[in-house]
């Protein structure tokens, strides 16, 4: 995915390519108004990129849901609709150089390119399986991944913490994403991330589930249920040592700790050690029914 970072006096705009087109992410450096700090993401499907490029070349204003773009004296003006005040927009204006960069980026995408030219600084990342932090970056820059495109991914995540699930096709995940448009404060609630992690896990996207549960852990570092969910996903991914370490930090009273521990031991063919944990889990379930 080619990444373009456009600096503005109100904060950076991150532009990237996904499977459906071009995405833009933006968060103001300071609250935009009334102490509210909206996080905006919008997308241009491939069918709309040509219209956006035409606008940047002097054509009519481009408008899509929650986003408008126009050209004023060869400077692009981007407008993002407030989630808490529909119909009102927050304006960001690019300087001439940034406008040219965006124009060239969209033109490259339309031409079938990565969105980033060979002589530009921003990298193009293609999928080559899992890349280690110290491996050569797949963009071909010659630098280590942690010093190159990994930083760009972190930049997108800092602007849009939900970027890792934006392209999901799962309806439950999409419902949760839609809820954040009406209630952006939800991303500060660990229960939202727990629900999102569960939805990702059910859909089979276990890496995304782990990311979501990690967000919940950041908000509630002592929550035993969060740690058990993380361990369960780590076990599914085959990271047994990490799963045991995570469970060791969960309180003994944490729900499902016994069953997840039993599953881990059984997965390692340590059945004799697993049986007491399964019995403990069964006893607790029966105990709750009696109560």
Backbone as CSV, one residue per row, in Angstrom:
resi,resn,N_x,N_y,N_z,CA_x,CA_y,CA_z,C_x,C_y,C_z
1,UNK,0.847,-1.183,0.000,0.000,0.000,0.000,0.880,1.229,0.000
2,UNK,0.764,2.056,-1.028,1.495,3.305,-1.060,0.905,4.294,-0.064
3,UNK,1.767,4.970,0.683,1.305,5.898,1.711,1.837,7.288,1.413
4,UNK,0.984,8.276,1.488,1.369,9.662,1.278,0.963,10.460,2.504
5,UNK,1.901,11.190,3.083,1.626,12.028,4.251,1.679,13.486,3.813
6,UNK,0.568,14.186,3.984,0.460,15.583,3.602,0.391,16.445,4.865
7,UNK,1.364,17.310,5.049,1.397,18.157,6.231,0.532,19.397,6.012
8,UNK,-0.275,19.739,7.013,-1.059,20.974,6.985,-0.876,21.669,8.323
9,UNK,-1.289,22.926,8.405,-1.134,23.656,9.661,-2.133,23.186,10.719
10,UNK,-3.041,22.289,10.339,-4.030,21.773,11.289,-3.801,20.304,11.625
11,UNK,-2.736,19.735,11.076,-2.431,18.335,11.344,-2.177,17.583,10.054
12,UNK,-1.566,16.392,10.125,-1.248,15.628,8.920,-2.456,14.888,8.362
13,UNK,-2.464,14.752,7.050,-3.451,13.926,6.362,-2.707,12.736,5.783
14,UNK,-3.173,11.524,6.099,-2.543,10.308,5.594,-3.414,9.744,4.478
15,UNK,-2.812,9.556,3.313,-3.520,9.023,2.155,-2.921,7.658,1.829
16,UNK,-3.771,6.671,1.633,-3.277,5.325,1.346,-4.174,4.599,0.367
17,UNK,-3.650,3.524,-0.203,-4.394,2.702,-1.143,-4.889,1.460,-0.422
18,UNK,-6.151,1.107,-0.652,-6.662,-0.149,-0.132,-7.284,-0.926,-1.288
19,UNK,-7.955,-2.017,-0.987,-8.476,-2.880,-2.051,-9.625,-2.247,-2.820
20,UNK,-10.230,-1.203,-2.264,-11.399,-0.607,-2.905,-11.121,0.769,-3.507
21,UNK,-9.957,1.332,-3.228,-9.662,2.654,-3.750,-8.627,3.377,-2.910
22,UNK,-8.894,4.634,-2.610,-7.982,5.476,-1.837,-8.666,5.894,-0.542
23,UNK,-7.946,5.834,0.555,-8.494,6.258,1.845,-7.737,7.485,2.342
24,UNK,-8.440,8.348,3.064,-7.839,9.530,3.671,-8.158,9.516,5.157
25,UNK,-7.151,9.778,5.972,-7.353,9.850,7.413,-6.830,11.166,7.944
26,UNK,-7.571,11.781,8.862,-7.159,13.089,9.389,-7.694,13.279,10.802
27,UNK,-6.842,13.780,11.686,-7.280,14.192,13.017,-6.590,15.513,13.323
28,UNK,-7.333,16.543,13.724,-6.703,17.832,14.022,-5.705,17.706,15.168
29,UNK,-4.674,18.551,15.151,-3.688,18.534,16.217,-4.281,19.030,17.530
30,UNK,-5.286,19.881,17.433,-5.992,20.364,18.618,-7.487,20.171,18.369
31,UNK,-8.294,20.088,19.442,-9.744,19.940,19.227,-10.271,20.995,18.275
32,UNK,-11.093,20.565,17.333,-11.558,21.466,16.284,-12.493,22.546,16.798
33,UNK,-13.386,22.181,17.682,-14.275,23.172,18.279,-15.003,22.532,19.459
34,UNK,-15.378,23.349,20.410,-16.140,22.877,21.577,-15.444,21.728,22.306
35,UNK,-14.105,21.659,22.192,-13.378,20.606,22.876,-13.536,19.239,22.264
36,UNK,-14.187,19.146,21.110,-14.411,17.855,20.456,-13.303,17.617,19.432
37,UNK,-12.666,16.462,19.508,-11.590,16.141,18.571,-12.044,14.988,17.677
38,UNK,-12.671,15.329,16.575,-13.146,14.312,15.640,-11.967,13.616,14.969
39,UNK,-12.154,12.357,14.651,-11.203,11.599,13.838,-11.926,11.282,12.538
40,UNK,-11.393,11.785,11.437,-12.079,11.605,10.169,-11.368,10.586,9.291
41,UNK,-12.132,9.727,8.676,-11.626,8.856,7.621,-12.660,8.864,6.504
42,UNK,-12.187,8.888,5.304,-13.092,8.825,4.166,-12.406,8.020,3.077
43,UNK,-13.155,7.598,2.126,-12.587,6.774,1.067,-13.097,7.178,-0.304
44,UNK,-12.230,7.079,-1.287,-12.609,7.312,-2.682,-12.496,5.978,-3.397
45,UNK,-13.622,5.421,-3.806,-13.573,4.185,-4.579,-12.941,4.488,-5.931
46,UNK,-12.456,3.443,-6.579,-11.773,3.648,-7.853,-12.652,4.408,-8.842
47,UNK,-13.967,4.201,-8.756,-14.875,4.885,-9.668,-14.960,6.382,-9.381
48,UNK,-14.529,6.802,-8.184,-14.615,8.212,-7.804,-13.287,8.945,-7.907
49,UNK,-12.189,8.204,-8.021,-10.877,8.844,-8.042,-10.748,9.799,-9.221
50,UNK,-11.292,9.390,-10.380,-11.217,10.250,-11.563,-11.925,11.575,-11.321
51,UNK,-13.060,11.534,-10.616,-13.786,12.770,-10.315,-12.978,13.657,-9.384
52,UNK,-12.324,13.023,-8.378,-11.497,13.796,-7.466,-10.318,14.431,-8.179
53,UNK,-9.684,13.690,-9.087,-8.562,14.225,-9.845,-9.013,15.348,-10.768
54,UNK,-10.173,15.185,-11.383,-10.715,16.237,-12.242,-10.934,17.521,-11.443
55,UNK,-11.401,17.369,-10.210,-11.593,18.523,-9.331,-10.259,19.222,-9.073
56,UNK,-9.209,18.461,-8.797,-7.898,19.039,-8.493,-7.245,19.682,-9.716
57,UNK,-7.796,19.382,-10.892,-7.282,20.000,-12.113,-8.133,21.186,-12.558
58,UNK,-9.024,21.639,-11.667,-9.835,22.817,-11.970,-11.280,22.530,-12.258
59,UNK,-11.684,21.282,-12.116,-13.068,20.912,-12.361,-13.974,21.266,-11.190
60,UNK,-15.239,20.856,-11.240,-16.194,21.174,-10.178,-15.854,20.477,-8.864
61,UNK,-16.436,21.001,-7.798,-16.202,20.438,-6.479,-16.624,18.975,-6.438
62,UNK,-15.806,18.153,-5.789,-16.109,16.744,-5.616,-16.756,16.543,-4.245
63,UNK,-17.875,15.823,-4.221,-18.605,15.608,-2.969,-18.958,14.142,-2.813
64,UNK,-18.713,13.605,-1.622,-19.152,12.269,-1.267,-19.615,12.327,0.183
65,UNK,-20.124,11.238,0.702,-20.693,11.244,2.041,-19.661,11.686,3.078
66,UNK,-19.953,12.802,3.752,-19.106,13.290,4.838,-17.833,13.981,4.403
67,UNK,-17.671,14.221,3.077,-16.403,14.780,2.588,-16.637,15.603,1.328
68,UNK,-15.946,16.753,1.246,-15.987,17.585,0.041,-14.576,18.033,-0.297
69,UNK,-14.304,18.192,-1.586,-12.989,18.650,-2.039,-13.175,19.650,-3.168
70,UNK,-12.422,20.740,-3.089,-12.512,21.761,-4.130,-11.132,22.384,-4.316
71,UNK,-10.986,23.158,-5.374,-9.710,23.789,-5.700,-9.885,25.302,-5.679
72,UNK,-9.010,25.993,-4.935,-9.052,27.454,-4.828,-7.647,27.984,-5.052
73,UNK,-7.452,28.699,-6.179,-6.154,29.274,-6.523,-5.062,28.213,-6.493
74,UNK,-5.371,27.077,-7.105,-4.465,25.945,-7.233,-4.094,25.318,-5.894
75,UNK,-4.919,25.539,-4.864,-4.713,24.892,-3.566,-5.956,24.070,-3.249
76,UNK,-5.757,22.834,-2.860,-6.887,21.955,-2.563,-7.463,22.282,-1.196
77,UNK,-8.770,22.340,-1.138,-9.477,22.524,0.135,-10.263,21.256,0.429
78,UNK,-9.969,20.618,1.535,-10.657,19.400,1.956,-11.573,19.739,3.119
79,UNK,-12.800,19.250,3.053,-13.789,19.538,4.097,-14.348,18.229,4.639
80,UNK,-14.265,18.068,5.958,-14.744,16.863,6.635,-15.944,17.223,7.503
81,UNK,-17.016,16.469,7.357,-18.238,16.765,8.106,-18.101,16.335,9.570
82,UNK,-18.536,17.199,10.488,-18.509,16.870,11.908,-19.491,15.744,12.196
83,UNK,-19.046,14.760,12.984,-19.955,13.678,13.353,-20.969,14.132,14.390
84,UNK,-20.597,15.132,15.203,-21.494,15.598,16.251,-22.328,16.797,15.811
85,UNK,-22.086,17.287,14.584,-22.860,18.413,14.071,-23.047,18.236,12.564
86,UNK,-23.942,17.339,12.159,-24.160,17.073,10.735,-24.483,18.350,9.961
87,UNK,-23.908,18.451,8.773,-24.148,19.616,7.939,-23.088,20.684,8.083
88,UNK,-22.259,20.590,9.144,-21.173,21.549,9.324,-19.848,20.848,9.049
89,UNK,-18.929,21.547,8.369,-17.684,20.934,7.925,-16.457,21.622,8.519
90,UNK,-15.424,20.831,8.736,-14.122,21.334,9.180,-13.225,21.428,7.955
91,UNK,-12.653,22.598,7.701,-11.888,22.835,6.483,-10.383,22.711,6.726
92,UNK,-9.721,22.071,5.782,-8.266,21.965,5.781,-7.795,22.341,4.380
93,UNK,-6.834,23.245,4.287,-6.348,23.666,2.975,-4.904,23.228,2.803
94,UNK,-4.621,22.593,1.673,-3.268,22.172,1.350,-2.535,23.301,0.641
95,UNK,-1.211,23.383,0.817,-0.463,24.368,0.053,-0.242,23.835,-1.360
96,UNK,0.383,24.626,-2.203,0.558,24.245,-3.598,1.325,22.952,-3.771
97,UNK,2.394,22.760,-2.979,3.211,21.552,-3.100,2.421,20.306,-2.698
98,UNK,1.696,20.404,-1.586,0.905,19.259,-1.133,-0.214,18.946,-2.117
99,UNK,-0.787,19.986,-2.716,-1.833,19.783,-3.720,-1.278,19.031,-4.920
100,UNK,-0.070,19.409,-5.351,0.571,18.705,-6.467,0.835,17.248,-6.110
101,UNK,1.256,16.996,-4.867,1.522,15.624,-4.437,0.253,14.776,-4.487
102,UNK,-0.850,15.357,-4.004,-2.117,14.630,-4.017,-2.586,14.390,-5.448
103,UNK,-2.412,15.381,-6.296,-2.806,15.267,-7.698,-2.007,14.148,-8.395
104,UNK,-0.705,14.124,-8.162,0.147,13.102,-8.765,-0.180,11.708,-8.204
105,UNK,-0.495,11.675,-6.925,-0.823,10.401,-6.281,-2.060,9.778,-6.919
106,UNK,-3.129,10.583,-7.049,-4.366,10.072,-7.638,-4.167,9.686,-9.097
107,UNK,-3.362,10.468,-9.819,-3.088,10.150,-11.220,-2.348,8.815,-11.328
108,UNK,-1.406,8.563,-10.412,-0.665,7.311,-10.426,-1.579,6.127,-10.148
109,UNK,-2.515,6.297,-9.200,-3.459,5.222,-8.888,-4.313,4.911,-10.103
110,UNK,-4.803,5.950,-10.775,-5.630,5.739,-11.964,-4.858,5.036,-13.073
111,UNK,-3.540,5.289,-13.113,-2.709,4.683,-14.153,-2.313,3.256,-13.809
112,UNK,-2.793,2.788,-12.646,-2.483,1.427,-12.244,-1.237,1.317,-11.401
113,UNK,-0.721,2.464,-10.938,0.490,2.447,-10.121,0.172,2.306,-8.651
114,UNK,1.210,2.487,-7.849,1.088,2.325,-6.408,0.628,3.599,-5.730
115,UNK,0.617,4.715,-6.478,0.283,5.989,-5.862,1.516,6.750,-5.468
116,UNK,2.692,6.115,-5.510,3.938,6.761,-5.113,4.969,6.526,-6.195
117,UNK,5.573,7.598,-6.674,6.575,7.486,-7.725,7.876,6.896,-7.220
118,UNK,8.719,6.423,-8.152,9.988,5.797,-7.776,10.941,6.779,-7.112
119,UNK,10.805,8.070,-7.421,11.735,9.050,-6.886,11.202,9.753,-5.653
120,UNK,10.117,9.243,-5.088,9.537,9.886,-3.922,9.934,9.146,-2.664
121,UNK,9.775,9.816,-1.526,10.195,9.266,-0.249,9.230,8.228,0.283
122,UNK,7.935,8.436,0.050,6.949,7.548,0.649,7.016,6.164,0.048
123,UNK,6.956,5.111,0.852,7.136,3.757,0.356,5.880,3.132,-0.189
124,UNK,6.056,2.112,-0.987,4.958,1.285,-1.457,5.116,-0.087,-0.845
125,UNK,4.144,-0.526,-0.094,4.244,-1.814,0.589,3.356,-2.813,-0.113
126,UNK,3.905,-3.943,-0.492,3.127,-5.011,-1.081,3.153,-6.193,-0.135
127,UNK,2.177,-7.065,-0.271,2.065,-8.197,0.638,3.057,-9.289,0.264
128,UNK,3.943,-9.625,1.207,4.883,-10.717,1.008,4.867,-11.600,2.243
129,UNK,3.706,-11.812,2.825,3.621,-12.581,4.047,3.991,-11.716,5.235
130,UNK,4.219,-12.361,6.384,4.549,-11.636,7.590,5.982,-11.145,7.530
131,UNK,6.180,-9.851,7.763,7.499,-9.237,7.699,7.958,-8.921,9.113
132,UNK,9.148,-9.369,9.478,9.705,-9.086,10.792,10.193,-7.655,10.884
133,UNK,10.277,-7.144,12.096,10.690,-5.751,12.299,12.079,-5.480,11.726
134,UNK,12.967,-6.465,11.800,14.339,-6.259,11.347,14.591,-6.779,9.931
135,UNK,13.536,-7.257,9.282,13.685,-7.722,7.897,13.778,-6.532,6.949
136,UNK,14.347,-6.731,5.761,14.342,-5.652,4.763,12.905,-5.263,4.421
137,UNK,12.644,-3.991,4.308,11.284,-3.533,4.031,10.857,-3.988,2.639
138,UNK,9.655,-4.555,2.493,9.202,-5.046,1.181,8.984,-3.947,0.153
139,UNK,9.077,-2.671,0.570,8.897,-1.585,-0.401,10.126,-1.419,-1.284
140,UNK,11.258,-2.043,-0.877,12.456,-1.954,-1.694,13.347,-0.775,-1.375
141,UNK,13.102,-0.111,-0.244,13.888,1.069,0.107,15.299,0.713,0.549
142,UNK,15.503,-0.545,0.953,16.804,-0.954,1.459,16.928,-0.812,2.960
143,UNK,15.935,-0.177,3.594,15.956,-0.008,5.043,15.216,-1.156,5.726
144,UNK,15.447,-1.282,7.036,14.715,-2.274,7.801,13.244,-1.872,7.875
145,UNK,12.378,-2.889,7.974,10.929,-2.644,8.020,10.551,-1.702,9.153
146,UNK,11.196,-1.873,10.338,10.839,-1.053,11.489,11.219,0.410,11.294
147,UNK,12.161,0.668,10.378,12.596,2.036,10.113,11.934,2.633,8.883
148,UNK,11.045,1.869,8.282,10.466,2.333,7.018,8.940,2.278,7.060
149,UNK,8.346,1.283,6.415,6.892,1.253,6.273,6.156,0.972,7.572
150,UNK,6.830,0.321,8.528,6.179,0.088,9.813,5.834,1.412,10.474
151,UNK,6.713,2.408,10.324,6.436,3.730,10.867,5.221,4.348,10.191
152,UNK,5.080,4.116,8.881,3.941,4.659,8.153,2.648,4.002,8.625
153,UNK,2.692,2.683,8.878,1.501,1.997,9.383,1.122,2.543,10.750
154,UNK,2.132,2.820,11.569,1.865,3.382,12.889,1.244,4.766,12.774
155,UNK,1.684,5.530,11.761,1.123,6.870,11.565,-0.363,6.798,11.227
156,UNK,-0.728,5.837,10.379,-2.138,5.675,10.035,-2.932,5.240,11.255
157,UNK,-2.382,4.293,12.019,-3.087,3.797,13.200,-3.286,4.889,14.234
158,UNK,-2.321,5.826,14.335,-2.466,6.905,15.310,-3.566,7.873,14.907
159,UNK,-3.801,7.994,13.609,-4.859,8.866,13.125,-6.201,8.138,13.127
160,UNK,-6.181,6.895,12.724,-7.409,6.103,12.662,-7.167,4.756,13.323
161,UNK,-7.439,4.626,14.615,-7.183,3.366,15.310,-8.011,2.199,14.787
162,UNK,-9.012,2.493,13.946,-9.841,1.437,13.385,-9.442,1.065,11.960
163,UNK,-8.304,1.595,11.512,-7.892,1.354,10.126,-7.698,-0.133,9.827
164,UNK,-7.357,-0.926,10.840,-7.075,-2.345,10.613,-8.319,-3.169,10.298
165,UNK,-9.521,-2.597,10.473,-10.746,-3.336,10.146,-11.649,-2.570,9.174
166,UNK,-11.140,-1.504,8.580,-11.982,-0.687,7.697,-12.483,-1.464,6.482
167,UNK,-11.711,-2.413,6.005,-12.071,-3.110,4.771,-12.742,-4.465,5.010
168,UNK,-13.178,-4.709,6.228,-13.805,-6.000,6.520,-15.150,-6.116,5.816
169,UNK,-15.519,-7.346,5.502,-16.834,-7.561,4.904,-17.825,-8.128,5.898
170,UNK,-17.406,-8.289,7.154,-18.282,-8.879,8.158,-19.350,-7.873,8.596
171,UNK,-20.619,-8.230,8.525,-21.680,-7.267,8.847,-21.660,-6.807,10.310
172,UNK,-21.316,-7.692,11.235,-21.291,-7.300,12.642,-20.178,-6.287,12.896
173,UNK,-19.005,-6.524,12.302,-17.911,-5.568,12.425,-18.314,-4.227,11.821
174,UNK,-18.950,-4.282,10.654,-19.383,-3.042,10.005,-20.410,-2.292,10.846
175,UNK,-21.270,-3.018,11.541,-22.241,-2.371,12.428,-21.527,-1.630,13.555
176,UNK,-20.494,-2.249,14.096,-19.739,-1.603,15.172,-19.015,-0.360,14.656
177,UNK,-18.475,-0.441,13.443,-17.818,0.719,12.845,-18.827,1.844,12.617
178,UNK,-20.021,1.479,12.175,-21.064,2.486,11.949,-21.446,3.173,13.265
179,UNK,-21.449,2.420,14.352,-21.785,3.009,15.651,-20.800,4.099,16.054
180,UNK,-19.537,3.944,15.654,-18.546,4.949,16.036,-18.743,6.273,15.308
181,UNK,-19.460,6.246,14.193,-19.749,7.505,13.498,-20.727,8.348,14.310
182,UNK,-21.722,7.668,14.898,-22.698,8.383,15.728,-22.160,8.634,17.135
183,UNK,-21.279,7.744,17.598,-20.739,7.864,18.954,-19.226,7.666,18.920
184,UNK,-18.466,8.670,18.451,-17.008,8.521,18.337,-16.321,8.276,19.672
185,UNK,-16.995,8.638,20.765,-16.396,8.414,22.084,-16.300,6.931,22.428
186,UNK,-16.944,6.079,21.638,-16.940,4.635,21.912,-15.541,4.050,21.888
187,UNK,-14.644,4.639,21.096,-13.304,4.072,20.996,-12.505,4.267,22.275
188,UNK,-13.040,5.019,23.217,-12.401,5.172,24.525,-12.986,4.207,25.548
189,UNK,-13.855,3.315,25.104,-14.529,2.368,25.984,-13.988,0.962,25.707
190,UNK,-13.442,0.318,26.734,-12.860,-1.012,26.530,-13.895,-2.034,26.064
191,UNK,-15.151,-1.865,26.468,-16.181,-2.822,26.057,-16.403,-2.781,24.546
192,UNK,-16.226,-1.612,23.934,-16.340,-1.522,22.471,-15.269,-2.389,21.814
193,UNK,-14.045,-2.279,22.309,-12.951,-3.055,21.725,-13.133,-4.537,21.996
194,UNK,-13.714,-4.876,23.139,-14.002,-6.292,23.421,-15.028,-6.823,22.427
195,UNK,-16.090,-6.042,22.170,-17.097,-6.462,21.195,-16.491,-6.594,19.800
196,UNK,-15.623,-5.627,19.455,-14.992,-5.662,18.128,-14.074,-6.872,18.005
197,UNK,-13.303,-7.149,19.054,-12.428,-8.308,19.028,-13.206,-9.599,18.888
198,UNK,-14.318,-9.699,19.598,-15.171,-10.887,19.503,-15.718,-11.053,18.088
199,UNK,-16.181,-9.939,17.497,-16.720,-9.987,16.137,-15.654,-10.416,15.140
200,UNK,-14.442,-9.897,15.290,-13.350,-10.263,14.385,-12.996,-11.732,14.558
201,UNK,-12.984,-12.194,15.802,-12.662,-13.595,16.060,-13.684,-14.539,15.457
202,UNK,-14.962,-14.206,15.608,-16.030,-15.034,15.051,-15.939,-15.098,13.525
203,UNK,-15.533,-13.981,12.921,-15.417,-13.942,11.454,-14.158,-14.629,10.948
204,UNK,-13.271,-15.031,11.885,-12.048,-15.716,11.484,-10.849,-14.812,11.303
205,UNK,-11.018,-13.523,11.552,-9.903,-12.577,11.416,-9.208,-12.456,12.767
206,UNK,-8.372,-13.433,13.093,-7.806,-13.524,14.429,-6.732,-12.465,14.697
207,UNK,-5.988,-12.072,13.686,-4.998,-11.009,13.876,-5.699,-9.702,14.258
208,UNK,-6.801,-9.405,13.565,-7.565,-8.197,13.894,-8.178,-8.306,15.286
209,UNK,-8.641,-9.508,15.641,-9.203,-9.714,16.978,-8.164,-9.411,18.044
210,UNK,-6.938,-9.876,17.828,-5.872,-9.633,18.801,-5.586,-8.139,18.920
211,UNK,-5.579,-7.441,17.793,-5.359,-5.990,17.822,-6.450,-5.296,18.624
212,UNK,-7.695,-5.688,18.413,-8.814,-5.079,19.136,-8.707,-5.341,20.638
213,UNK,-8.402,-6.579,21.006,-8.272,-6.903,22.430,-7.087,-6.161,23.058
214,UNK,-6.044,-5.922,22.299,-4.910,-5.150,22.810,-5.333,-3.711,23.121
215,UNK,-6.214,-3.157,22.277,-6.738,-1.815,22.563,-7.508,-1.829,23.877
216,UNK,-8.320,-2.867,24.083,-9.072,-2.975,25.338,-8.128,-3.079,26.525
217,UNK,-7.034,-3.810,26.354,-6.060,-3.961,27.434,-5.402,-2.634,27.781
218,UNK,-5.167,-1.799,26.771,-4.584,-0.484,27.018,-5.496,0.349,27.905
219,UNK,-6.808,0.231,27.670,-7.776,0.996,28.444,-8.044,0.387,29.813
220,UNK,-8.001,-0.941,29.899,-8.272,-1.651,31.170,-7.177,-2.692,31.396
221,UNK,-5.974,-2.250,31.781,-4.843,-3.175,31.883,-4.992,-4.261,32.944
222,UNK,-5.872,-4.086,33.910,-6.041,-5.075,34.964,-7.264,-5.967,34.755
223,UNK,-7.966,-5.808,33.662,-9.186,-6.572,33.415,-8.832,-8.014,33.036
224,UNK,-9.219,-8.962,33.884,-8.903,-10.360,33.632,-9.559,-10.910,32.393
225,UNK,-10.791,-10.476,32.098,-11.502,-10.964,30.917,-10.764,-10.589,29.637
226,UNK,-10.187,-9.396,29.625,-9.424,-8.958,28.463,-8.215,-9.862,28.257
227,UNK,-7.508,-10.148,29.338,-6.308,-10.984,29.237,-6.655,-12.398,28.770
228,UNK,-7.765,-12.932,29.252,-8.169,-14.276,28.835,-8.498,-14.286,27.341
229,UNK,-9.170,-13.250,26.861,-9.484,-13.182,25.432,-8.209,-13.098,24.592
230,UNK,-7.253,-12.326,25.068,-5.975,-12.223,24.346,-5.296,-13.585,24.302
231,UNK,-5.278,-14.272,25.430,-4.650,-15.595,25.483,-5.348,-16.581,24.553
232,UNK,-6.678,-16.516,24.493,-7.428,-17.422,23.624,-7.055,-17.211,22.163
233,UNK,-6.888,-15.959,21.749,-6.499,-15.673,20.365,-5.055,-16.093,20.124
234,UNK,-4.188,-15.839,21.100,-2.793,-16.255,20.954,-2.697,-17.768,20.773
235,UNK,-3.567,-18.499,21.480,-3.584,-19.959,21.343,-4.027,-20.368,19.935
236,UNK,-5.039,-19.699,19.408,-5.514,-19.983,18.049,-4.413,-19.718,17.025
237,UNK,-3.630,-18.663,17.268,-2.551,-18.304,16.353,-1.305,-19.166,16.553
238,UNK,-1.352,-20.053,17.554,-0.223,-20.944,17.792,0.877,-20.367,18.645
239,UNK,0.608,-19.222,19.291,1.615,-18.579,20.147,1.413,-19.040,21.595
240,UNK,1.773,-20.296,21.861,1.460,-20.904,23.152,2.215,-20.255,24.313
241,UNK,3.486,-19.980,24.128,4.261,-19.371,25.210,3.691,-18.009,25.594
242,UNK,3.329,-17.219,24.587,2.753,-15.908,24.850,1.406,-16.045,25.563
243,UNK,0.629,-17.050,25.160,-0.683,-17.263,25.775,-0.543,-17.637,27.253
244,UNK,0.398,-18.526,27.572,0.622,-18.896,28.975,1.064,-17.681,29.791
245,UNK,1.944,-16.856,29.209,2.418,-15.657,29.913,1.266,-14.692,30.165
246,UNK,0.375,-14.564,29.195,-0.782,-13.672,29.358,-1.701,-14.185,30.457
247,UNK,-1.960,-15.482,30.455,-2.834,-16.068,31.482,-2.230,-15.955,32.868
248,UNK,-0.911,-16.010,32.951,-0.251,-15.901,34.255,-0.528,-14.550,34.916
249,UNK,-0.811,-13.545,34.098,-1.093,-12.204,34.623,-2.578,-11.956,34.847
250,UNK,-3.405,-12.952,34.519,-4.849,-12.819,34.739,-5.195,-13.376,36.116
251,UNK,-6.099,-12.732,36.856,-6.477,-13.240,38.178,-7.127,-14.619,38.081
252,UNK,-6.989,-15.400,39.130,-7.534,-16.762,39.131,-9.040,-16.775,38.930
253,UNK,-9.708,-15.695,39.347,-11.166,-15.616,39.240,-11.650,-15.208,37.851
254,UNK,-10.709,-14.899,36.942,-11.095,-14.427,35.611,-11.929,-15.475,34.887
255,UNK,-13.042,-15.033,34.330,-13.943,-15.937,33.613,-13.227,-16.572,32.420
256,UNK,-13.389,-17.872,32.254,-12.846,-18.673,31.154,-11.346,-18.912,31.266
257,UNK,-10.694,-18.473,32.351,-9.257,-18.722,32.471,-8.964,-20.211,32.504
258,UNK,-9.771,-20.961,33.253,-9.523,-22.399,33.381,-9.686,-23.112,32.046
259,UNK,-10.752,-22.808,31.310,-11.006,-23.506,30.049,-9.955,-23.170,29.002
260,UNK,-9.508,-21.900,28.973,-8.478,-21.514,28.005,-7.153,-22.173,28.363
261,UNK,-6.857,-22.268,29.650,-5.637,-22.951,30.081,-5.703,-24.430,29.682
262,UNK,-6.853,-25.046,29.897,-7.023,-26.442,29.495,-6.848,-26.630,28.002
263,UNK,-7.409,-25.710,27.227,-7.265,-25.796,25.769,-5.798,-25.704,25.342
264,UNK,-5.059,-24.815,26.019,-3.638,-24.657,25.708,-2.882,-25.955,25.975
265,UNK,-3.124,-26.518,27.134,-2.425,-27.753,27.501,-2.804,-28.904,26.574
266,UNK,-4.075,-28.978,26.224,-4.518,-30.027,25.311,-3.892,-29.854,23.937
267,UNK,-3.766,-28.588,23.500,-3.129,-28.323,22.213,-1.677,-28.758,22.183
268,UNK,-1.050,-28.789,23.350,0.336,-29.245,23.460,0.413,-30.737,23.790
269,UNK,-0.766,-31.415,23.729,-0.878,-32.847,24.022,-0.463,-33.172,25.457
270,UNK,-0.748,-32.240,26.344,-0.503,-32.455,27.776,-1.860,-32.693,28.450
271,UNK,-2.530,-33.746,27.994,-3.906,-34.001,28.400,-4.064,-34.199,29.910
272,UNK,-3.125,-34.908,30.523,-3.236,-35.165,31.961,-3.245,-33.858,32.757
273,UNK,-2.454,-32.899,32.296,-2.415,-31.597,32.976,-3.663,-30.784,32.655
274,UNK,-4.261,-31.022,31.497,-5.424,-30.242,31.080,-6.687,-30.634,31.829
275,UNK,-6.816,-31.910,32.169,-8.060,-32.412,32.772,-8.499,-31.630,34.004
276,UNK,-7.609,-31.340,34.982,-8.060,-30.582,36.163,-8.634,-29.212,35.817
277,UNK,-8.101,-28.583,34.789,-8.618,-27.265,34.397,-10.005,-27.388,33.772
278,UNK,-10.213,-28.429,32.961,-11.537,-28.647,32.400,-12.552,-28.960,33.510
279,UNK,-12.122,-29.736,34.497,-13.007,-30.052,35.622,-13.343,-28.793,36.411
280,UNK,-12.338,-27.952,36.585,-12.563,-26.691,37.300,-13.557,-25.815,36.550
281,UNK,-13.397,-25.767,35.225,-14.313,-24.964,34.411,-15.727,-25.521,34.496
282,UNK,-15.877,-26.843,34.447,-17.201,-27.460,34.528,-17.832,-27.203,35.889
283,UNK,-17.026,-27.264,36.961,-17.534,-27.015,38.307,-18.056,-25.588,38.426
284,UNK,-17.311,-24.652,37.872,-17.728,-23.239,37.950,-19.019,-23.003,37.204
285,UNK,-19.183,-23.653,36.047,-20.429,-23.493,35.301,-21.605,-24.050,36.104
286,UNK,-21.389,-25.230,36.686,-22.442,-25.826,37.502,-22.733,-24.995,38.716
287,UNK,-21.689,-24.394,39.302,-21.862,-23.560,40.479,-22.738,-22.359,40.170
288,UNK,-22.526,-21.772,38.974,-23.322,-20.606,38.607,-24.780,-20.980,38.390
289,UNK,-25.024,-22.173,37.830,-26.402,-22.587,37.597,-27.131,-22.783,38.933
290,UNK,-26.439,-23.382,39.913,-27.040,-23.582,41.217,-27.394,-22.251,41.859
291,UNK,-26.441,-21.268,41.701,-26.686,-19.956,42.297,-27.867,-19.282,41.630
